[in-house]
Amino acid sequence: MKFIFADSLDYVDPAFDFIADRSPAERQPYWDDAYPHEILGYAPYDGVLVSRGIVGDHRVKGKYTASQARRFGLVGARKFMRLDKPEFAHLDIFGDCGAFTYVQEDRPPYAPAEMAEFYDECGFTHGCSVDHIIFDFDPLLGNMEGGSQDARARFDITLENADGFRREAISMGAEFTPLGVVQGWSPGSMAEAARRLVAMGYDYLALGGMVPLKSPEIKICLEAIRNAIPASTRLHILGFAKADDIDSFHGFDIASFDTTSPLIRAFKDAKQNYYLPGDGPGLRYYTSIRVPQAIENPKLQRAVKKGMFRAEDLVRLEALALGTLRAFDRGEADLEETLRHVLVYSAPLVEERPYEDCAGSLALAKLEERYRVTLTDRPWKACGCDICKDAAIDVIIFRGSNRNKRRGIHNLAVYHEHIERLDLKRAVNRPDDLQRSLCAAER
């Protein structure tokens, strides 16, 4: 099973000064910054996925600047992402349309021929057909039961585009592998979509619309799809938000999946921000310690404007929290002293009151409990990756993009090793299962 990282210009500044809290004045983002595979010195994934919607154009506002989008089109995906070195030549480059960016439209803004040309000219190894997301989902519906008028329209659009996309890829002699995207409002409709895609000639399918579904619902869909297609058909899960639950997906014969989960949980999860390998099949998680910039944090600034705090007092508390954390890392401050300074600065954020007025609050008590575990275990010292060795305790501090994304890149490395340890080999179908799958696909 291949772990494909869905990139969104996720790079960091290697020259960032943690003490001064700034990048060099002459820094040029993208040109001076480093992708995960550059700052680690190896790729913490089996490939990357770039969405057309992330690149953007005049129809869809992406994350790339206009000059970055032009460069991407001129030099191609591999060179743009600096994956053109021999040590990265084995990595796959997947592409999809970024269907979430046009979910409100009646039809996708991209034509099948346009997307096939985009993938081919930009050097993608794999390209997904033009899909239209269906958000309706009922796990109890079989075959083609149910489905709103909008869901059925999107189902038809997705399949029509898939047929045209594969034909265009073949006619232009494209070098990428086309993936037919499955969309549906139920396990039964997804299975029917998969059956039709195989009948068109696809041998690699991508399951869309999985982001809002829970793991049991995804498994129901996978089972229905597997029962409807040949065992030889490869499956990719698009936007697999339940990436940490991947060890429970044995037997579904998943060839690949893409996710950003290990990176974005570094700064979007309330508790599980830093990964370490677990003793069993799972991972260990730690809560990062929030020390936001006093003069930049919107919540703190609102409190200052309301007269609840003085800006200079918040700056002083911020400096105390950061200084004590670094002293703790050097062995020059004890755990209780460090926790107190962190919590005193946390109180205005959590309770919007001075620490003395809310020291016994339940929210602060829960935060103290999680922070105590993090500081007691010192997980950053248990990791030998270049990020943790270089940033030390700053990797566990929740503060600004350069720290937060470094922690996310560390998580990518731990997660990739986790996938390799699980050794999720492609399931081998029994003869009766294979016959059942073949018969279902021929119906």
N, C-alpha and C positions, 0 to 999 in steps of 0.2 A: 504494500500500500504506500502510495507516494503522498507526502505532505507538501502541498503547494501553498506558498505564502501569497496572499492577496495584497499586493503592494499599493500604497497610496502616497508615494514620495516620502517614505519613512526612512529618513537618514538623519544623522546627528553630526555635530561639529566636533571633530577629534581634538581640536585645539581649545575647546571650551574651558575656561578658568572657573573651577568650582568655588574657590575662595572669593574672587572678585565678582563672581556670578555674571560673567559676560564672555562673549566671543571676541576675537580680535577685531579691531575696527575695520580692517581691510577684508574681512571675511566675505566671500561670495557664496551664498547658499547654492546647493547643488554642485558647483564646481569644487568647492573646498570641503564639503561635507562628505560623509561616508555612509554607504548602504550597510545593512547588517553583515553581508558577506565580506565587506571591506574592513570594517572595524574589528570583526572577530578573526579575520584572516582565513575563514572558511565559510561555506554556505550552511546556515542552520536550517535548511529546507531542501527539498528535492526539486524544486522549481518555483517559479513565481507566476502569478496571474495579474494581468493588467486589464482593467475594464475600459472599454471605449468611452464610457461615461466619465471616468476619472480623467482621461486625457482631455476630453471636451472638444468642442468646436463652436461654431456660430449658433448651433441649435441647442446644444446642451452645455451648460457651464460646468466645466470640470475643475480639478484641483491644479492642473498644469497651467502655467502662464502661457500666453500666446507664443512666446519664443521657445518655451520648453516643448509645446505641442508640435511646433514646426520642426524642431530638432529631432523629436521622436520619429516623425514621419520621414525625415531625411536620412537619418543614420540607422533607424530600426530599433526594435525593442532591446536586443542583446547589447548593442553598443551604448544605447542611452542609459541602461541600468548597469553598465560597466561589468557585464557578464561575458565579455568577449575574450577573456583570458583563457588559456588552455585548461586551467584547473576548474573552470566553470562551464566548460563546453558540454558536459553531460547533463546540465540542468535543463529541464523543460521550461518553455515559456507558453503559458496558457493565455487565451484571450476570451473575454465575453463582452456582451454589449452594455453591461451596466444597467440592467433593466429597471433597477430602483430609481434611476435618475429620470426616467420618463414614465413612471407608473401612472401618472395622472392623465396621460395622453390616450386618445382613442386607439391609436396605432403607434408602433415603434417608429422613431424618426429615421431609422437606418433600413435600407433595402438589403436583401440577401446578397446581391452582387457587390454592393458597396462594402459590406463587411468582409466578404471573401477576399476582395482586393486589398482591404486594409490589413488583414492578417498576413496575406502573402507578401505584400510589399514591405511590411515591418518585420518579417522574419519570425513570426510566431511558429512554434512547433505544433500547437493545438489551438483550434478555434471553435467557439460555440456558435450555434445557429442563433438567429434573431428571435428572441422569445418575448412574451408579454406576461408579466407576473399575474398569477391568480392567487388572491388572498383567501378566498372562501376555502374552508376545509371541514369535512365531516368524515371522521374515521370509520363510520358505520356503513357508508354507502359502497355498494359493489357495482361492478360493470360501469354503465354510463348513467346510473341513477342520479337524480338531483341536478344540482348545478344551476346557478342563476343565469339569466340571459347574458350578462356581462362575462361571467366565467366561461360560458360556452363559446362566446365570441373570441375571447382571448385564447382559448384552447385551439380553435380553428386557425386563428392567425399564426400561432406558434408553429403548428404543423405545416401550414402552407409555406411559411418562411423557411422551415427546415428542409422541405422538399426542394425549394428553389435554391437554397444555400448550398446543398450538396451538389446539385447539378452545376452550379456556377463554379464550385471548387474543382470539379472534375473537368469541366470544359476549359478552364484556364491552366490546367496542369499544376494546380497549387501543390506546394510542398508540405503544407501543414496537414495534420490529421483533423478532419471535421468531426465535431461532436453534435449530435442532435439533442436539443434541450427538451426535457419532459416538464410539462406543466399540467396541473389538474386540480380538481376541487375535492378529490377523494382518492383512496387507494385504488379503487376500481378504474377511475378515469385516468389516473397516472399509468396504470398497467396497460390500458388501451392505447394511450399515447406512446408508450414504449414499444408496444407491439407494432404500431404503425410506423414508427421510426425505423425499426429493424426491417420491416417490409420495404422501406425506401432504400435500404442498403447500408444503414448505419451499423457499425459494430462497436461504437463507443458512444454512450449516452451520458448526459449530464442532468442531474436532478435539480430543478429549480424550485423556488418557493419553500425551501426547507428552513429558512431563517427563523420564522415564528413558531415552528413546530417543536414539540418536546420529543425527547429521545424515543419513547414508546411509539409515538405517532410516526416518526421517521422510519422506525423498524417495520411497522405495519405496511407502510408504502413500499419499502424495499422488498418485503416478502411477496407482496402482490406483483411487483415488477419482475422479480426473479422468477416467479411462476409463469410469467407471460412471455419470456424471451429466452433465446438459447443461452446455455451456460457459458458459451464463449464470449458473449457480449460483455464488454467492460463497462463499469459504472463509475461515474465521478459525482460527488456531492458538491454542489455550488453553495458557497457561504455556509459552511458547516459550523453553526454557532455553538454546538454541543461538543466541541473538539476535545474537551477534557474527559468526555464519556466514551471516547473512541474504543477503549478496551472492551466495551460491552457489545461491540458490533461484529464480533467473530461470526463467521458463517454466512455473511451477506455478500461476500466476494466483491468488496469495494476495491477498485483499482487505484483510485486517487480521490482526494478531497482538498478543497481550499478553505482557508480560514485566516482571519486576522486576530482571532481570540487571544492567543498568548501575548501578543503585543498590546492590544487595547485594554486588556484587563489590568495591565500595569498602572493605568491611570483612569480607568472608568469603572473599576470594581470597588466596592466599598471596603472589602476585607482581603481578598485574595489577589495581591498585587505582585508578589515575588515568588517564583517557582524554585523548588529544589527537588531532586529525585526522591521518591518515597521508598520506604523499606519494602513495601509490597508492590502490587500492580499500579497503584495510583501515584500521585504527586503530593508533595508537601507544599503548603501555601503559607505565606506570611503577609501581614498587613504593613504597608509602607507607612512611614511617619510623615504626616503632613506638616510642612513648615512653609506656607505660601509667602510670597513677597508682600510685606506689609503695605507698601505704597502702590501696589498694583492689583491686589486682590479686590474684586468688586464688592464682596460682602463686607470686608473690613473698611473699605473706603466709604460705604454707605453708613456704617456705624460711626465713623469719624464725622461725617456731614451732619448726622443727627445729634452730635455732641455726646455720644455715649463713651467715646474714647478719644484721647489725644493722639495724633499721628506719631509724635515723637516717642510716646510711651509704647506704642505698638512696635515701632522700629527697634526700640531697646529690648523688648521681650523677644522679638524675632532673632536678634543678634545673640541673646543669651541662649535661646534654644539651639541655634546652629552651633554656637561655640561649645556648648556643653556636649552636644552629640559628638562632635569631632574629638573633644577631650576624652569622652567615654571610649571612643574607638582606639585612642592611643593608650588607654589604661590610666588616664589622669583624672577621671571623674567616675563616681560610683553609679550604680543603677538607679537608686532612689533619687539622687540629686538630678540625674538626667531626666528621669520621668517627670519630676516636678516641673522643671523648666519647660519641657515640651507641653505639658498639660496646662500650665499657666498661659502659654501662648495659644493653646487650642481652645480655651474657654470662650474668648470673643467670637470664634468661628462656630463653635458647636452650640453654645447657649446664648451668645450675644450679650454676655455679662462678664464682669471681671471674675477671675478664678475664686477670689475670696467670697463672692456672693453665690457661687454654685458648685463649690468643691465636692459636695455630696450628691451631685446629680447622677441619675442613672446613665445618661448618655456618656458623660465623662468617665464613669466607672467602667463601662463596656470598652471604651477607647483605651483606658489605662490597662485593662486586661490584655487586649490584643497587642498593645505596644510593649507590654512587659515580656510577652512571649518573644516578640521580634528582637528586643534588646538582649534578653537572656540568651537566646540561641545564637545571636550574631550570624545569621545565615550567609551574609556576604563573605565572611571569612572561610566558609566551607566550600566556596566555589572558586575554581581555578581559571575561569574564563578571563580574557583580557579586560573586559569591561569591569568586572568586580575587582580585579587586581589594581586597575588604574583609578577607579572612582572610590574604592573603599566604601565607607559608610554612606557616601553621597548617593550610591546606587539605590539605597533603601529610602532616601528622602523624597517625598512627593513634593516636587517643586520645579516647575518649568519644563519645557519640552526636552531639553538636553539631558536632564536627569531621568525624566519619565520614560522617554523613548529608549534610553540606554537600558533601563530596567526591562522594558518590553523586549528589546533585542536579546538580552540575557535569557528571558523567558522562552524566546524562540529556540535558542540553543538547547535549553533543558528539555523543551517539548520535543524537539527533533530526536534527541537521544532517547526520550521516553518512547516514542513511536518505534524506534529501532529495537529497543529492549523488548517491547511487546511482541515483536516478530509476528505481526498479523499476516500470515501467509494467506494467499488467495485460497478460498475454500475449495475442496475437491468434491464435486457432486457424485453421489452414488448413481449407478446406472439407471435406476428407476426415476430418480430426480431429473437426470439429464433428459430421459425420454419424455417426461412430463413437461419439461420446459420447452422442448422442441415442438411437441404437439400443440402446446398453448400458443406458441409463436406462429404456428401455421394456420391457426383458426381464423 
